[in-house]
Every structure is written in structure tokens, then in C-alpha cells.
Amino acid sequence: MEIKKKSTILFLGDCITSGDRDMTNSDDLGHGFVERIYDALKSYRIKVVNRGIDENKTIDLLNQYEENVLKVQPDVITIYIGMNDVWHHYSKNIETTNEEFENNFRTLLQKIKNDFNIPIIIIEPFIIDITPELTKMREELWQKVDIIRRLAREYAQEYIALDGSFASACIKHELTFYSLDGIHPTDEGHKFIARRWLRNIIVED
């Protein structure tokens, strides 16, 4: 996908996108894959905005839309969401049904299309099967991934299929190389996500 120099790229998501960013500083990019993407693109005078927030689910992205999307006025948007819609079912007994998940995500994507009609990049959530509990959780995640892939065909210009990519990469490394708990990336995991994102991007004048 082509991105013009001096574009503003907005990243939305949960703690994986946040990368422990300073929530009191709107310019902070955190220390995850978003920061690495910025480092790779800064010579093109690309503005990168990180609005990842810990614990975010699809419904939260909708509720934060005015503050985190409309006020930023992006030229390109990347969305990485879905893990907490599954994780909270197991950790907090708060279920996001597949119907709710699809409605939330579709509504968000349609708002972006209606308000901006800009390129959308969707990153697929992943699980690395470190424990039997994560393997079980994957069954529910994949129902959400099927929905994400279907929506990506309708709305996205690029789709970063992380789950299969991590599975392939883990053949050459210990399972904990990219994530100690199977969900949150290590430093190497963040580098991997940034490389997968950058592989799809061409910056032009």
C-alpha cells in the first residue's frame, strides 16, 4: 500500500498497541511496535499517533471515536483489536458475543469510511499456544478472527495476518521468544509485528 510523505498515521488498539505509552502525553508512542514503525518512517516526515489503551475492546474504540479519531484527522489508520474481547470472557467473565463483536467493529469501520474514506490497515490478533488454557482460548479467538477477516475484505486496504505468521516463526524459536505469556509480545515480538506492518507499506512523494 502506498502512503504519501508527511501523512498522519493513527494506531488504535489495546495494550499491545499502547506499548506502555505515557497516557498523560498525547505525543508519546510507547515502546512497542508503533515506536519501531515510527523509527523506520521518520525520515519521510510521517507523523505517527498512538492511541492504544490498555484493556480496550471493540466497544471502547467506538466510545473513544470522537476523541481518538475525529480529533486526530488521520490520513491512514491501523487497527489492532480483538484479544480483550476474548480475554475478558476468561479473566473477568465478561463476554463479547460474536454478534456484538462484529457489530462494534463494523460500526467503527463504517464511521471511518463515512468520515474520512482513508486507507485502513487491520492487524490480526494472535495467540501463541504456550499453555492448554491458551489453546482453548484460541478456539474463541478464531471465531473473532474469522469475523475480522471478513470485515477486512470489505473495508481494509491491508491485512496483517499475525497469528499464522507467529506460528511459522515459532518453528525456529522457543514459544516464549515472541511472547512470555502467549498474548503480550516481547521486544522481539514487537519487532516482528513492526516488520510485518512495514513489509506492506511503500512511501511515495
Number of C-alpha atoms within 10 A of each C-alpha: 12 12 17 15 17 18 16 19 21 23 25 25 26 24 22 26 27 25 23 16 22 13 16 7 8 11 14 18 26 21 17 24 25 26 23 19 19 19 12 14 17 13 10 15 13 19 17 25 22 24 27 28 20 17 15 20 24 26 18 14 24 17 12 14 16 11 11 20 21 14 9 14 14 21 18 19 21 21 23 21 24 24 28 23 24 25 22 15 15 13 9 8 10 13 15 21 15 17 10 14 21 18 14 19 22 19 15 18 21 14 16 20 15 10 12 15 14 16 21 22 22 25 24 22 21 23 23 23 18 16 11 9 10 17 15 11 18 20 12 17 23 16 13 24 20 13 17 23 18 13 16 21 11 12 20 20 15 18 19 21 18 18 16 14 14 19 15 11 14 15 9 9 10 12 18 16 16 24 20 15 16 19 19 18 24 17 14 14 20 24 19 20 24 19 15 16 22 16 11 14 12 11 14 10 8
